[in-house]
């Protein structure tokens, strides 16, 4: 039987070889410039590593300043370093590096092309302030009469002026006018910031600017956001100001925060003496669709909650701290020791169990009803402050960006890597690389490591003058193509486009037909288009329809 099978396989292979045609790999030039989308710690680290190798790189950041979520953090675990002390030098390095160009307050609106030759359109939103003139002195922010705009940097816990600089160490340190709050832009009455600006940087007529650039590689570093937990009514987040998220707690303990680093209750400005931390709010949910929760573990919550509890006990020894958890997950270097220190050295009460309900009381306190699974009993804790460790999710810009990049995403809107173990920083789309939390939840050290890994992959691409294309790519027979777009819809790499071409018709007439064309530099030779094509116009070089049918005929003889 084995001999007969070998003969059949050999006969099929010979039938295919008879129809073989020469396969010639194509070549495409490489633009020696990279684009990093996102200016957080991941994007900055990637940009710095690429720039240090001598290549030009652009950072596109939607916020008025680079720095990302790390700018809002007070301390980092497990070393308890000051976040600003280790982040701001990198921000300054990015601004001063001659190879790095920062497009802050900007967004990517269109991406065309392929690996080595991407054409990107960047929308630079109007700040109404001339970046080349503004010195960041802050006089305009002090004199602005409109000072009741919620401060998004402090998560709405205090107010800012209509013209603002997000925080003192912002890069670039340039003021931005909020068009939704500025009286001059809304009614034409005010103009105080223009009068007090000694540099003459205010420009109320400034318009959005569109910039088109070419890049050889693109790195997605769009980061994350905490989920919206307003639907979790059992925790009374929308009912009491003293129920806050972990990021809001970070701002309350930060020296540059709304309370200048003093831990005070948002409702009455008093010092809380009993604080309850609730883990896994929106994470590891069995029915995530009901409230917007997530099935996955957010990975960083256990450690930053231990950090919050430890710092609270260290600074305010009179405070009782409770942590309710499902499981404590601390798998990183020195992470478990850090958690044990919170319990053993600082006396934090860790309770295995879930909080069922938080009820605001008439005296301003919060009744926390929870279960203790170890002692098998119900608990009622009279708390002054409740802190919710909200799940994290990809930034909302990730999904539309993935569509522009033709990059793959999972059901949670995280970018999908080409291979989870062997190619963890590459997208399945050639020339697109992943950096930081846009690919999955991760802490700062892991983010920085992945950012440098993505930069190394980018450098491997930019170091080449030309790219050799895969010779086994799809091709379209224009005489058979009917322009139905079936192949274009199934192509996962965006390699197929359509154009109108003239064909000679009967009686010397000219016909205009819509036909498919394949970009050989983008095509990966998966063959999905050849299956979807109803007219048989799409063929795969090296595995053509004629060759496959010849193999079938040889086997059936």
FENGICOR-V997589 format. One line per field, one symbol per residue. phi: phi as a letter, one per 30 degrees, with the letter a starting at -180 (. if undefined). Layout:
phi=???
This chain:
phi=.ddddddddddddddddecdbdccddbbdcddacccckcddddddddddddddjcdbcccbdddbdkidddccdbcccdhdddddccdedddeddcdddccccdhbadcabbjaeibcccccccdddibdddcdcididddddeddcccedddchidbcbddcaceadcebddbdbcdddcdddddbicliddddddddiddbdcdcdccccbcbdbbccbdibbdddcdddddchddcbddcbdddddeddcddcddchjddbdddbicddcbbcccdhdjchcdbdddbidbddddicdedddddddddddddbddccbcbcbdbccbdddiddddddddddcciddcbdlcddacbdcddjdbdccbccdddhbcbbcdccbbccdddcbdeddddddddddhcdbcdciddcddadccbdccdeddjcbcbiddcldaddeddddddddddddddddddddbcdddddcdbcdddcdcididdddcddcidcbbbcbcbdcdhhccccbcbdbcdddcdcididddddddciddbcdjbdddddddddddddd
